Amino acid sequence: MLNAEKQVMTKDLHRQGVSISEITRRAGHGRKTVRAVIYKPLAVVPAERTPGKIAPFLPYLEKRVGAGVTNAYKPY
């Protein structure tokens, strides 16, 4: 799929009345790709993710990896 900038450019050319064939020549993409971009809504940017369950342990894990520990073994 095309990035957001190319999607906007493709939709703008179509709104100006440029044919799908001409858009494919200018953009260098196939007709199916151009049609998909024209007739589907723009891709929505995903929202910021919430911290996961592992977030409280990240400083400890980073310290362990920095010390060279790469396994899950915990000596008692």
mmJSON file of the N, C-alpha and C atoms, coordinates in Angstrom:
{"data_MODEL":{"atom_site":{
"group_PDB":["ATOM","ATOM","ATOM","ATOM","ATOM","ATOM","ATOM","ATOM","ATOM","ATOM","ATOM","ATOM","ATOM","ATOM","ATOM","ATOM","ATOM","ATOM","ATOM","ATOM","ATOM","ATOM","ATOM","ATOM","ATOM","ATOM","ATOM","ATOM","ATOM","ATOM","ATOM","ATOM","ATOM","ATOM","ATOM","ATOM","ATOM","ATOM","ATOM","ATOM","ATOM","ATOM","ATOM","ATOM","ATOM","ATOM","ATOM","ATOM","ATOM","ATOM","ATOM","ATOM","ATOM","ATOM","ATOM","ATOM","ATOM","ATOM","ATOM","ATOM","ATOM","ATOM","ATOM","ATOM","ATOM","ATOM","ATOM","ATOM","ATOM","ATOM","ATOM","ATOM","ATOM","ATOM","ATOM","ATOM","ATOM","ATOM","ATOM","ATOM","ATOM","ATOM","ATOM","ATOM","ATOM","ATOM","ATOM","ATOM","ATOM","ATOM","ATOM","ATOM","ATOM","ATOM","ATOM","ATOM","ATOM","ATOM","ATOM","ATOM","ATOM","ATOM","ATOM","ATOM","ATOM","ATOM","ATOM","ATOM","ATOM","ATOM","ATOM","ATOM","ATOM","ATOM","ATOM","ATOM","ATOM","ATOM","ATOM","ATOM","ATOM","ATOM","ATOM","ATOM","ATOM","ATOM","ATOM","ATOM","ATOM","ATOM","ATOM","ATOM","ATOM","ATOM","ATOM","ATOM","ATOM","ATOM","ATOM","ATOM","ATOM","ATOM","ATOM","ATOM","ATOM","ATOM","ATOM","ATOM","ATOM","ATOM","ATOM","ATOM","ATOM","ATOM","ATOM","ATOM","ATOM","ATOM","ATOM","ATOM","ATOM","ATOM","ATOM","ATOM","ATOM","ATOM","ATOM","ATOM","ATOM","ATOM","ATOM","ATOM","ATOM","ATOM","ATOM","ATOM","ATOM","ATOM","ATOM","ATOM","ATOM","ATOM","ATOM","ATOM","ATOM","ATOM","ATOM","ATOM","ATOM","ATOM","ATOM","ATOM","ATOM","ATOM","ATOM","ATOM","ATOM","ATOM","ATOM","ATOM","ATOM","ATOM","ATOM","ATOM","ATOM","ATOM","ATOM","ATOM","ATOM","ATOM","ATOM","ATOM","ATOM","ATOM","ATOM","ATOM","ATOM","ATOM","ATOM","ATOM","ATOM","ATOM","ATOM","ATOM","ATOM","ATOM","ATOM","ATOM"],
"id":[1,2,3,4,5,6,7,8,9,10,11,12,13,14,15,16,17,18,19,20,21,22,23,24,25,26,27,28,29,30,31,32,33,34,35,36,37,38,39,40,41,42,43,44,45,46,47,48,49,50,51,52,53,54,55,56,57,58,59,60,61,62,63,64,65,66,67,68,69,70,71,72,73,74,75,76,77,78,79,80,81,82,83,84,85,86,87,88,89,90,91,92,93,94,95,96,97,98,99,100,101,102,103,104,105,106,107,108,109,110,111,112,113,114,115,116,117,118,119,120,121,122,123,124,125,126,127,128,129,130,131,132,133,134,135,136,137,138,139,140,141,142,143,144,145,146,147,148,149,150,151,152,153,154,155,156,157,158,159,160,161,162,163,164,165,166,167,168,169,170,171,172,173,174,175,176,177,178,179,180,181,182,183,184,185,186,187,188,189,190,191,192,193,194,195,196,197,198,199,200,201,202,203,204,205,206,207,208,209,210,211,212,213,214,215,216,217,218,219,220,221,222,223,224,225,226,227,228],
"type_symbol":["N","C","C","N","C","C","N","C","C","N","C","C","N","C","C","N","C","C","N","C","C","N","C","C","N","C","C","N","C","C","N","C","C","N","C","C","N","C","C","N","C","C","N","C","C","N","C","C","N","C","C","N","C","C","N","C","C","N","C","C","N","C","C","N","C","C","N","C","C","N","C","C","N","C","C","N","C","C","N","C","C","N","C","C","N","C","C","N","C","C","N","C","C","N","C","C","N","C","C","N","C","C","N","C","C","N","C","C","N","C","C","N","C","C","N","C","C","N","C","C","N","C","C","N","C","C","N","C","C","N","C","C","N","C","C","N","C","C","N","C","C","N","C","C","N","C","C","N","C","C","N","C","C","N","C","C","N","C","C","N","C","C","N","C","C","N","C","C","N","C","C","N","C","C","N","C","C","N","C","C","N","C","C","N","C","C","N","C","C","N","C","C","N","C","C","N","C","C","N","C","C","N","C","C","N","C","C","N","C","C","N","C","C","N","C","C","N","C","C","N","C","C","N","C","C","N","C","C"],
"label_atom_id":["N","CA","C","N","CA","C","N","CA","C","N","CA","C","N","CA","C","N","CA","C","N","CA","C","N","CA","C","N","CA","C","N","CA","C","N","CA","C","N","CA","C","N","CA","C","N","CA","C","N","CA","C","N","CA","C","N","CA","C","N","CA","C","N","CA","C","N","CA","C","N","CA","C","N","CA","C","N","CA","C","N","CA","C","N","CA","C","N","CA","C","N","CA","C","N","CA","C","N","CA","C","N","CA","C","N","CA","C","N","CA","C","N","CA","C","N","CA","C","N","CA","C","N","CA","C","N","CA","C","N","CA","C","N","CA","C","N","CA","C","N","CA","C","N","CA","C","N","CA","C","N","CA","C","N","CA","C","N","CA","C","N","CA","C","N","CA","C","N","CA","C","N","CA","C","N","CA","C","N","CA","C","N","CA","C","N","CA","C","N","CA","C","N","CA","C","N","CA","C","N","CA","C","N","CA","C","N","CA","C","N","CA","C","N","CA","C","N","CA","C","N","CA","C","N","CA","C","N","CA","C","N","CA","C","N","CA","C","N","CA","C","N","CA","C","N","CA","C","N","CA","C","N","CA","C","N","CA","C","N","CA","C","N","CA","C"],
"label_alt_id":[null,null,null,null,null,null,null,null,null,null,null,null,null,null,null,null,null,null,null,null,null,null,null,null,null,null,null,null,null,null,null,null,null,null,null,null,null,null,null,null,null,null,null,null,null,null,null,null,null,null,null,null,null,null,null,null,null,null,null,null,null,null,null,null,null,null,null,null,null,null,null,null,null,null,null,null,null,null,null,null,null,null,null,null,null,null,null,null,null,null,null,null,null,null,null,null,null,null,null,null,null,null,null,null,null,null,null,null,null,null,null,null,null,null,null,null,null,null,null,null,null,null,null,null,null,null,null,null,null,null,null,null,null,null,null,null,null,null,null,null,null,null,null,null,null,null,null,null,null,null,null,null,null,null,null,null,null,null,null,null,null,null,null,null,null,null,null,null,null,null,null,null,null,null,null,null,null,null,null,null,null,null,null,null,null,null,null,null,null,null,null,null,null,null,null,null,null,null,null,null,null,null,null,null,null,null,null,null,null,null,null,null,null,null,null,null,null,null,null,null,null,null,null,null,null,null,null,null],
"label_comp_id":["MET","MET","MET","LEU","LEU","LEU","ASN","ASN","ASN","ALA","ALA","ALA","GLU","GLU","GLU","LYS","LYS","LYS","GLN","GLN","GLN","VAL","VAL","VAL","MET","MET","MET","THR","THR","THR","LYS","LYS","LYS","ASP","ASP","ASP","LEU","LEU","LEU","HIS","HIS","HIS","ARG","ARG","ARG","GLN","GLN","GLN","GLY","GLY","GLY","VAL","VAL","VAL","SER","SER","SER","ILE","ILE","ILE","SER","SER","SER","GLU","GLU","GLU","ILE","ILE","ILE","THR","THR","THR","ARG","ARG","ARG","ARG","ARG","ARG","ALA","ALA","ALA","GLY","GLY","GLY","HIS","HIS","HIS","GLY","GLY","GLY","ARG","ARG","ARG","LYS","LYS","LYS","THR","THR","THR","VAL","VAL","VAL","ARG","ARG","ARG","ALA","ALA","ALA","VAL","VAL","VAL","ILE","ILE","ILE","TYR","TYR","TYR","LYS","LYS","LYS","PRO","PRO","PRO","LEU","LEU","LEU","ALA","ALA","ALA","VAL","VAL","VAL","VAL","VAL","VAL","PRO","PRO","PRO","ALA","ALA","ALA","GLU","GLU","GLU","ARG","ARG","ARG","THR","THR","THR","PRO","PRO","PRO","GLY","GLY","GLY","LYS","LYS","LYS","ILE","ILE","ILE","ALA","ALA","ALA","PRO","PRO","PRO","PHE","PHE","PHE","LEU","LEU","LEU","PRO","PRO","PRO","TYR","TYR","TYR","LEU","LEU","LEU","GLU","GLU","GLU","LYS","LYS","LYS","ARG","ARG","ARG","VAL","VAL","VAL","GLY","GLY","GLY","ALA","ALA","ALA","GLY","GLY","GLY","VAL","VAL","VAL","THR","THR","THR","ASN","ASN","ASN","ALA","ALA","ALA","TYR","TYR","TYR","LYS","LYS","LYS","PRO","PRO","PRO","TYR","TYR","TYR"],
"label_asym_id":["A","A","A","A","A","A","A","A","A","A","A","A","A","A","A","A","A","A","A","A","A","A","A","A","A","A","A","A","A","A","A","A","A","A","A","A","A","A","A","A","A","A","A","A","A","A","A","A","A","A","A","A","A","A","A","A","A","A","A","A","A","A","A","A","A","A","A","A","A","A","A","A","A","A","A","A","A","A","A","A","A","A","A","A","A","A","A","A","A","A","A","A","A","A","A","A","A","A","A","A","A","A","A","A","A","A","A","A","A","A","A","A","A","A","A","A","A","A","A","A","A","A","A","A","A","A","A","A","A","A","A","A","A","A","A","A","A","A","A","A","A","A","A","A","A","A","A","A","A","A","A","A","A","A","A","A","A","A","A","A","A","A","A","A","A","A","A","A","A","A","A","A","A","A","A","A","A","A","A","A","A","A","A","A","A","A","A","A","A","A","A","A","A","A","A","A","A","A","A","A","A","A","A","A","A","A","A","A","A","A","A","A","A","A","A","A","A","A","A","A","A","A","A","A","A","A","A","A"],
"label_entity_id":["1","1","1","1","1","1","1","1","1","1","1","1","1","1","1","1","1","1","1","1","1","1","1","1","1","1","1","1","1","1","1","1","1","1","1","1","1","1","1","1","1","1","1","1","1","1","1","1","1","1","1","1","1","1","1","1","1","1","1","1","1","1","1","1","1","1","1","1","1","1","1","1","1","1","1","1","1","1","1","1","1","1","1","1","1","1","1","1","1","1","1","1","1","1","1","1","1","1","1","1","1","1","1","1","1","1","1","1","1","1","1","1","1","1","1","1","1","1","1","1","1","1","1","1","1","1","1","1","1","1","1","1","1","1","1","1","1","1","1","1","1","1","1","1","1","1","1","1","1","1","1","1","1","1","1","1","1","1","1","1","1","1","1","1","1","1","1","1","1","1","1","1","1","1","1","1","1","1","1","1","1","1","1","1","1","1","1","1","1","1","1","1","1","1","1","1","1","1","1","1","1","1","1","1","1","1","1","1","1","1","1","1","1","1","1","1","1","1","1","1","1","1","1","1","1","1","1","1"],
"label_seq_id":[1,1,1,2,2,2,3,3,3,4,4,4,5,5,5,6,6,6,7,7,7,8,8,8,9,9,9,10,10,10,11,11,11,12,12,12,13,13,13,14,14,14,15,15,15,16,16,16,17,17,17,18,18,18,19,19,19,20,20,20,21,21,21,22,22,22,23,23,23,24,24,24,25,25,25,26,26,26,27,27,27,28,28,28,29,29,29,30,30,30,31,31,31,32,32,32,33,33,33,34,34,34,35,35,35,36,36,36,37,37,37,38,38,38,39,39,39,40,40,40,41,41,41,42,42,42,43,43,43,44,44,44,45,45,45,46,46,46,47,47,47,48,48,48,49,49,49,50,50,50,51,51,51,52,52,52,53,53,53,54,54,54,55,55,55,56,56,56,57,57,57,58,58,58,59,59,59,60,60,60,61,61,61,62,62,62,63,63,63,64,64,64,65,65,65,66,66,66,67,67,67,68,68,68,69,69,69,70,70,70,71,71,71,72,72,72,73,73,73,74,74,74,75,75,75,76,76,76],
"pdbx_PDB_ins_code":[null,null,null,null,null,null,null,null,null,null,null,null,null,null,null,null,null,null,null,null,null,null,null,null,null,null,null,null,null,null,null,null,null,null,null,null,null,null,null,null,null,null,null,null,null,null,null,null,null,null,null,null,null,null,null,null,null,null,null,null,null,null,null,null,null,null,null,null,null,null,null,null,null,null,null,null,null,null,null,null,null,null,null,null,null,null,null,null,null,null,null,null,null,null,null,null,null,null,null,null,null,null,null,null,null,null,null,null,null,null,null,null,null,null,null,null,null,null,null,null,null,null,null,null,null,null,null,null,null,null,null,null,null,null,null,null,null,null,null,null,null,null,null,null,null,null,null,null,null,null,null,null,null,null,null,null,null,null,null,null,null,null,null,null,null,null,null,null,null,null,null,null,null,null,null,null,null,null,null,null,null,null,null,null,null,null,null,null,null,null,null,null,null,null,null,null,null,null,null,null,null,null,null,null,null,null,null,null,null,null,null,null,null,null,null,null,null,null,null,null,null,null,null,null,null,null,null,null],
"Cartn_x":[0.838,0.0,0.887,0.351,1.096,1.13,2.162,2.213,1.178,0.968,-0.1,0.083,1.316,1.562,1.142,1.501,1.139,-0.361,-0.989,-2.44,-3.14,-2.709,-3.312,-3.086,-1.875,-1.569,-2.476,-2.646,-3.475,-4.922,-5.457,-6.834,-7.011,-5.996,-6.066,-6.082,-5.238,-5.243,-6.59,-7.175,-8.479,-9.557,-9.504,-10.48,-10.343,-9.128,-8.893,-9.365,-9.779,-10.299,-9.29,-8.131,-7.116,-7.577,-7.433,-7.896,-7.008,-7.564,-6.814,-5.581,-5.724,-4.574,-3.444,-3.805,-2.787,-2.155,-2.96,-2.415,-1.421,-1.734,-0.808,0.501,0.433,1.665,2.5,1.843,2.568,3.146,2.353,2.77,3.646,3.519,4.309,3.754,2.458,1.795,0.736,0.296,-0.704,-2.093,-2.955,-4.329,-5.083,-4.876,-5.58,-5.196,-3.926,-3.467,-4.081,-4.085,-4.638,-6.131,-6.855,-8.293,-8.542,-7.738,-7.909,-7.717,-6.737,-6.482,-7.615,-8.098,-9.14,-10.449,-10.843,-12.17,-12.225,-11.086,-11.084,-10.711,-11.167,-10.779,-9.284,-8.743,-7.329,-7.045,-5.855,-5.447,-5.374,-5.914,-5.92,-4.64,-4.024,-2.818,-3.231,-2.594,-2.979,-2.742,-3.582,-3.476,-2.26,-1.835,-0.716,-1.067,-0.153,-0.412,-0.237,-1.04,-0.9,0.234,0.883,1.971,1.45,2.239,1.845,2.122,1.848,2.038,3.505,4.377,5.804,6.469,5.768,6.344,6.99,6.384,7.041,8.379,8.606,9.802,10.894,10.622,11.586,12.928,12.985,14.307,15.135,14.504,15.213,15.699,14.83,15.2,16.335,16.272,17.344,18.666,18.612,19.821,20.4,19.534,19.989,20.601,19.955,20.494,21.817,21.904,23.157,24.281,23.91,24.908,25.275,24.633,24.968,24.094,23.066,22.161,21.115,21.065,20.109,19.183,19.178,18.245,17.282,16.364,15.339,15.664,16.855,17.22,17.463,16.865,17.055,17.649,18.909,19.506,18.917,18.772,18.236,19.304],
"Cartn_y":[-1.177,0.0,1.245,2.316,3.558,4.294,5.101,5.905,7.027,7.715,8.72,9.842,10.258,11.363,10.977,9.77,9.331,9.083,8.642,8.456,9.787,10.809,12.144,12.678,12.494,12.961,12.265,10.947,10.181,10.643,10.82,11.283,12.686,13.536,14.903,14.909,14.093,14.009,13.522,12.55,12.026,13.1,13.89,14.981,16.046,16.209,17.184,16.674,15.412,14.87,14.075,13.81,13.026,11.57,10.916,9.536,8.585,7.413,6.413,5.977,5.832,5.445,6.472,7.748,8.798,8.821,8.598,8.563,7.418,6.258,5.122,5.446,6.152,6.537,7.493,8.476,9.482,8.886,8.045,7.525,6.284,5.561,4.353,3.162,3.174,2.075,1.472,0.268,-0.411,0.183,-0.16,0.361,-0.109,-1.367,-1.878,-1.105,-0.782,-0.012,1.373,2.019,3.368,3.348,2.378,2.277,2.053,1.195,0.927,2.197,2.997,4.248,5.232,5.333,6.315,6.0,4.744,4.395,3.986,3.946,3.641,4.898,5.005,6.175,6.143,7.31,7.395,6.557,5.993,5.193,6.094,5.623,6.38,6.069,7.1,6.907,6.269,5.169,4.512,5.41,5.238,6.04,5.599,6.442,6.128,4.906,3.97,2.745,2.997,2.309,2.399,1.473,1.777,0.914,-0.489,-1.466,-2.842,-3.269,-4.518,-5.049,-5.125,-5.145,-5.283,-3.938,-2.833,-1.496,-1.261,-1.694,-1.447,-2.178,-3.228,-4.043,-3.684,-2.759,-2.42,-1.932,-1.058,-0.647,-1.834,-2.758,-3.94,-4.804,-5.019,-5.857,-5.231,-3.914,-3.235,-3.346,-3.266,-3.418,-4.823,-5.831,-7.22,-7.455,-6.949,-7.123,-6.375,-5.203,-4.447,-5.194,-6.035,-6.835,-8.096,-8.318,-9.471,-10.686,-10.57,-11.694,-11.716,-12.823,-12.912,-14.112,-14.764,-15.868,-15.528,-16.396,-16.132,-16.83,-17.35,-18.065,-17.084,-17.356,-16.52,-17.392,-17.177,-17.998,-17.644,-18.652,-18.429,-18.488],
"Cartn_z":[0.0,0.0,0.0,-0.483,-0.588,0.742,0.922,2.136,2.058,3.148,3.243,2.221,1.996,1.059,-0.358,-0.782,-2.126,-2.242,-1.152,-1.18,-1.395,-0.675,-0.811,-2.221,-2.751,-4.103,-5.126,-4.969,-5.897,-5.835,-4.625,-4.475,-5.049,-4.848,-5.366,-6.896,-7.51,-8.972,-9.486,-8.802,-9.23,-9.113,-8.035,-7.857,-8.945,-9.456,-10.519,-11.875,-11.922,-13.163,-13.974,-13.421,-14.121,-14.14,-15.279,-15.406,-14.606,-14.295,-13.541,-14.324,-15.637,-16.458,-16.365,-16.399,-16.31,-14.916,-13.884,-12.516,-12.383,-12.971,-12.891,-13.602,-14.705,-15.41,-14.577,-13.976,-13.186,-11.9,-11.235,-9.93,-10.051,-11.164,-11.321,-10.564,-10.31,-9.611,-10.523,-10.173,-10.978,-10.843,-11.812,-11.789,-10.559,-10.165,-8.986,-7.727,-7.608,-6.449,-6.449,-7.616,-7.717,-7.411,-7.952,-7.665,-6.176,-5.568,-4.135,-3.318,-3.699,-2.971,-3.188,-4.419,-4.738,-4.029,-4.011,-3.52,-2.052,-1.382,0.049,0.82,2.082,2.869,3.183,3.502,3.848,5.084,5.135,6.288,7.513,8.595,9.84,10.607,11.145,11.942,13.268,13.656,14.904,16.115,17.099,18.318,19.128,20.03,20.918,21.755,21.83,22.588,24.074,24.855,26.298,26.733,27.849,28.298,28.619,28.317,28.568,29.996,30.266,31.615,31.996,31.002,31.277,31.596,31.354,31.525,32.886,34.008,35.301,35.452,34.692,34.831,33.82,32.911,31.87,32.408,33.411,33.908,34.407,35.125,35.629,34.464,33.486,32.347,31.534,31.34,30.614,31.361,32.688,33.508,33.346,33.363,33.217,31.839,30.8,29.45,29.319,29.94,29.927,30.627,31.61,32.33,31.557,30.419,29.6,29.823,30.639,30.885,29.784,29.033,27.931,28.061,29.229,29.427,30.556,30.83,31.848,33.177,33.316,34.529,35.66,36.811,37.973,39.084,39.454,40.511,41.875,42.718,44.071,45.088],
"occupancy":[1.0,1.0,1.0,1.0,1.0,1.0,1.0,1.0,1.0,1.0,1.0,1.0,1.0,1.0,1.0,1.0,1.0,1.0,1.0,1.0,1.0,1.0,1.0,1.0,1.0,1.0,1.0,1.0,1.0,1.0,1.0,1.0,1.0,1.0,1.0,1.0,1.0,1.0,1.0,1.0,1.0,1.0,1.0,1.0,1.0,1.0,1.0,1.0,1.0,1.0,1.0,1.0,1.0,1.0,1.0,1.0,1.0,1.0,1.0,1.0,1.0,1.0,1.0,1.0,1.0,1.0,1.0,1.0,1.0,1.0,1.0,1.0,1.0,1.0,1.0,1.0,1.0,1.0,1.0,1.0,1.0,1.0,1.0,1.0,1.0,1.0,1.0,1.0,1.0,1.0,1.0,1.0,1.0,1.0,1.0,1.0,1.0,1.0,1.0,1.0,1.0,1.0,1.0,1.0,1.0,1.0,1.0,1.0,1.0,1.0,1.0,1.0,1.0,1.0,1.0,1.0,1.0,1.0,1.0,1.0,1.0,1.0,1.0,1.0,1.0,1.0,1.0,1.0,1.0,1.0,1.0,1.0,1.0,1.0,1.0,1.0,1.0,1.0,1.0,1.0,1.0,1.0,1.0,1.0,1.0,1.0,1.0,1.0,1.0,1.0,1.0,1.0,1.0,1.0,1.0,1.0,1.0,1.0,1.0,1.0,1.0,1.0,1.0,1.0,1.0,1.0,1.0,1.0,1.0,1.0,1.0,1.0,1.0,1.0,1.0,1.0,1.0,1.0,1.0,1.0,1.0,1.0,1.0,1.0,1.0,1.0,1.0,1.0,1.0,1.0,1.0,1.0,1.0,1.0,1.0,1.0,1.0,1.0,1.0,1.0,1.0,1.0,1.0,1.0,1.0,1.0,1.0,1.0,1.0,1.0,1.0,1.0,1.0,1.0,1.0,1.0,1.0,1.0,1.0,1.0,1.0,1.0,1.0,1.0,1.0,1.0,1.0,1.0],
"B_iso_or_equiv":[0.0,0.0,0.0,0.0,0.0,0.0,0.0,0.0,0.0,0.0,0.0,0.0,0.0,0.0,0.0,0.0,0.0,0.0,0.0,0.0,0.0,0.0,0.0,0.0,0.0,0.0,0.0,0.0,0.0,0.0,0.0,0.0,0.0,0.0,0.0,0.0,0.0,0.0,0.0,0.0,0.0,0.0,0.0,0.0,0.0,0.0,0.0,0.0,0.0,0.0,0.0,0.0,0.0,0.0,0.0,0.0,0.0,0.0,0.0,0.0,0.0,0.0,0.0,0.0,0.0,0.0,0.0,0.0,0.0,0.0,0.0,0.0,0.0,0.0,0.0,0.0,0.0,0.0,0.0,0.0,0.0,0.0,0.0,0.0,0.0,0.0,0.0,0.0,0.0,0.0,0.0,0.0,0.0,0.0,0.0,0.0,0.0,0.0,0.0,0.0,0.0,0.0,0.0,0.0,0.0,0.0,0.0,0.0,0.0,0.0,0.0,0.0,0.0,0.0,0.0,0.0,0.0,0.0,0.0,0.0,0.0,0.0,0.0,0.0,0.0,0.0,0.0,0.0,0.0,0.0,0.0,0.0,0.0,0.0,0.0,0.0,0.0,0.0,0.0,0.0,0.0,0.0,0.0,0.0,0.0,0.0,0.0,0.0,0.0,0.0,0.0,0.0,0.0,0.0,0.0,0.0,0.0,0.0,0.0,0.0,0.0,0.0,0.0,0.0,0.0,0.0,0.0,0.0,0.0,0.0,0.0,0.0,0.0,0.0,0.0,0.0,0.0,0.0,0.0,0.0,0.0,0.0,0.0,0.0,0.0,0.0,0.0,0.0,0.0,0.0,0.0,0.0,0.0,0.0,0.0,0.0,0.0,0.0,0.0,0.0,0.0,0.0,0.0,0.0,0.0,0.0,0.0,0.0,0.0,0.0,0.0,0.0,0.0,0.0,0.0,0.0,0.0,0.0,0.0,0.0,0.0,0.0,0.0,0.0,0.0,0.0,0.0,0.0],
"pdbx_formal_charge":[null,null,null,null,null,null,null,null,null,null,null,null,null,null,null,null,null,null,null,null,null,null,null,null,null,null,null,null,null,null,null,null,null,null,null,null,null,null,null,null,null,null,null,null,null,null,null,null,null,null,null,null,null,null,null,null,null,null,null,null,null,null,null,null,null,null,null,null,null,null,null,null,null,null,null,null,null,null,null,null,null,null,null,null,null,null,null,null,null,null,null,null,null,null,null,null,null,null,null,null,null,null,null,null,null,null,null,null,null,null,null,null,null,null,null,null,null,null,null,null,null,null,null,null,null,null,null,null,null,null,null,null,null,null,null,null,null,null,null,null,null,null,null,null,null,null,null,null,null,null,null,null,null,null,null,null,null,null,null,null,null,null,null,null,null,null,null,null,null,null,null,null,null,null,null,null,null,null,null,null,null,null,null,null,null,null,null,null,null,null,null,null,null,null,null,null,null,null,null,null,null,null,null,null,null,null,null,null,null,null,null,null,null,null,null,null,null,null,null,null,null,null,null,null,null,null,null,null],
"auth_seq_id":[1,1,1,2,2,2,3,3,3,4,4,4,5,5,5,6,6,6,7,7,7,8,8,8,9,9,9,10,10,10,11,11,11,12,12,12,13,13,13,14,14,14,15,15,15,16,16,16,17,17,17,18,18,18,19,19,19,20,20,20,21,21,21,22,22,22,23,23,23,24,24,24,25,25,25,26,26,26,27,27,27,28,28,28,29,29,29,30,30,30,31,31,31,32,32,32,33,33,33,34,34,34,35,35,35,36,36,36,37,37,37,38,38,38,39,39,39,40,40,40,41,41,41,42,42,42,43,43,43,44,44,44,45,45,45,46,46,46,47,47,47,48,48,48,49,49,49,50,50,50,51,51,51,52,52,52,53,53,53,54,54,54,55,55,55,56,56,56,57,57,57,58,58,58,59,59,59,60,60,60,61,61,61,62,62,62,63,63,63,64,64,64,65,65,65,66,66,66,67,67,67,68,68,68,69,69,69,70,70,70,71,71,71,72,72,72,73,73,73,74,74,74,75,75,75,76,76,76],
"auth_comp_id":["MET","MET","MET","LEU","LEU","LEU","ASN","ASN","ASN","ALA","ALA","ALA","GLU","GLU","GLU","LYS","LYS","LYS","GLN","GLN","GLN","VAL","VAL","VAL","MET","MET","MET","THR","THR","THR","LYS","LYS","LYS","ASP","ASP","ASP","LEU","LEU","LEU","HIS","HIS","HIS","ARG","ARG","ARG","GLN","GLN","GLN","GLY","GLY","GLY","VAL","VAL","VAL","SER","SER","SER","ILE","ILE","ILE","SER","SER","SER","GLU","GLU","GLU","ILE","ILE","ILE","THR","THR","THR","ARG","ARG","ARG","ARG","ARG","ARG","ALA","ALA","ALA","GLY","GLY","GLY","HIS","HIS","HIS","GLY","GLY","GLY","ARG","ARG","ARG","LYS","LYS","LYS","THR","THR","THR","VAL","VAL","VAL","ARG","ARG","ARG","ALA","ALA","ALA","VAL","VAL","VAL","ILE","ILE","ILE","TYR","TYR","TYR","LYS","LYS","LYS","PRO","PRO","PRO","LEU","LEU","LEU","ALA","ALA","ALA","VAL","VAL","VAL","VAL","VAL","VAL","PRO","PRO","PRO","ALA","ALA","ALA","GLU","GLU","GLU","ARG","ARG","ARG","THR","THR","THR","PRO","PRO","PRO","GLY","GLY","GLY","LYS","LYS","LYS","ILE","ILE","ILE","ALA","ALA","ALA","PRO","PRO","PRO","PHE","PHE","PHE","LEU","LEU","LEU","PRO","PRO","PRO","TYR","TYR","TYR","LEU","LEU","LEU","GLU","GLU","GLU","LYS","LYS","LYS","ARG","ARG","ARG","VAL","VAL","VAL","GLY","GLY","GLY","ALA","ALA","ALA","GLY","GLY","GLY","VAL","VAL","VAL","THR","THR","THR","ASN","ASN","ASN","ALA","ALA","ALA","TYR","TYR","TYR","LYS","LYS","LYS","PRO","PRO","PRO","TYR","TYR","TYR"],
"auth_asym_id":["A","A","A","A","A","A","A","A","A","A","A","A","A","A","A","A","A","A","A","A","A","A","A","A","A","A","A","A","A","A","A","A","A","A","A","A","A","A","A","A","A","A","A","A","A","A","A","A","A","A","A","A","A","A","A","A","A","A","A","A","A","A","A","A","A","A","A","A","A","A","A","A","A","A","A","A","A","A","A","A","A","A","A","A","A","A","A","A","A","A","A","A","A","A","A","A","A","A","A","A","A","A","A","A","A","A","A","A","A","A","A","A","A","A","A","A","A","A","A","A","A","A","A","A","A","A","A","A","A","A","A","A","A","A","A","A","A","A","A","A","A","A","A","A","A","A","A","A","A","A","A","A","A","A","A","A","A","A","A","A","A","A","A","A","A","A","A","A","A","A","A","A","A","A","A","A","A","A","A","A","A","A","A","A","A","A","A","A","A","A","A","A","A","A","A","A","A","A","A","A","A","A","A","A","A","A","A","A","A","A","A","A","A","A","A","A","A","A","A","A","A","A","A","A","A","A","A","A"],
"auth_atom_id":["N","CA","C","N","CA","C","N","CA","C","N","CA","C","N","CA","C","N","CA","C","N","CA","C","N","CA","C","N","CA","C","N","CA","C","N","CA","C","N","CA","C","N","CA","C","N","CA","C","N","CA","C","N","CA","C","N","CA","C","N","CA","C","N","CA","C","N","CA","C","N","CA","C","N","CA","C","N","CA","C","N","CA","C","N","CA","C","N","CA","C","N","CA","C","N","CA","C","N","CA","C","N","CA","C","N","CA","C","N","CA","C","N","CA","C","N","CA","C","N","CA","C","N","CA","C","N","CA","C","N","CA","C","N","CA","C","N","CA","C","N","CA","C","N","CA","C","N","CA","C","N","CA","C","N","CA","C","N","CA","C","N","CA","C","N","CA","C","N","CA","C","N","CA","C","N","CA","C","N","CA","C","N","CA","C","N","CA","C","N","CA","C","N","CA","C","N","CA","C","N","CA","C","N","CA","C","N","CA","C","N","CA","C","N","CA","C","N","CA","C","N","CA","C","N","CA","C","N","CA","C","N","CA","C","N","CA","C","N","CA","C","N","CA","C","N","CA","C","N","CA","C","N","CA","C","N","CA","C","N","CA","C","N","CA","C"],
"pdbx_PDB_model_num":[1,1,1,1,1,1,1,1,1,1,1,1,1,1,1,1,1,1,1,1,1,1,1,1,1,1,1,1,1,1,1,1,1,1,1,1,1,1,1,1,1,1,1,1,1,1,1,1,1,1,1,1,1,1,1,1,1,1,1,1,1,1,1,1,1,1,1,1,1,1,1,1,1,1,1,1,1,1,1,1,1,1,1,1,1,1,1,1,1,1,1,1,1,1,1,1,1,1,1,1,1,1,1,1,1,1,1,1,1,1,1,1,1,1,1,1,1,1,1,1,1,1,1,1,1,1,1,1,1,1,1,1,1,1,1,1,1,1,1,1,1,1,1,1,1,1,1,1,1,1,1,1,1,1,1,1,1,1,1,1,1,1,1,1,1,1,1,1,1,1,1,1,1,1,1,1,1,1,1,1,1,1,1,1,1,1,1,1,1,1,1,1,1,1,1,1,1,1,1,1,1,1,1,1,1,1,1,1,1,1,1,1,1,1,1,1,1,1,1,1,1,1,1,1,1,1,1,1]
}}}
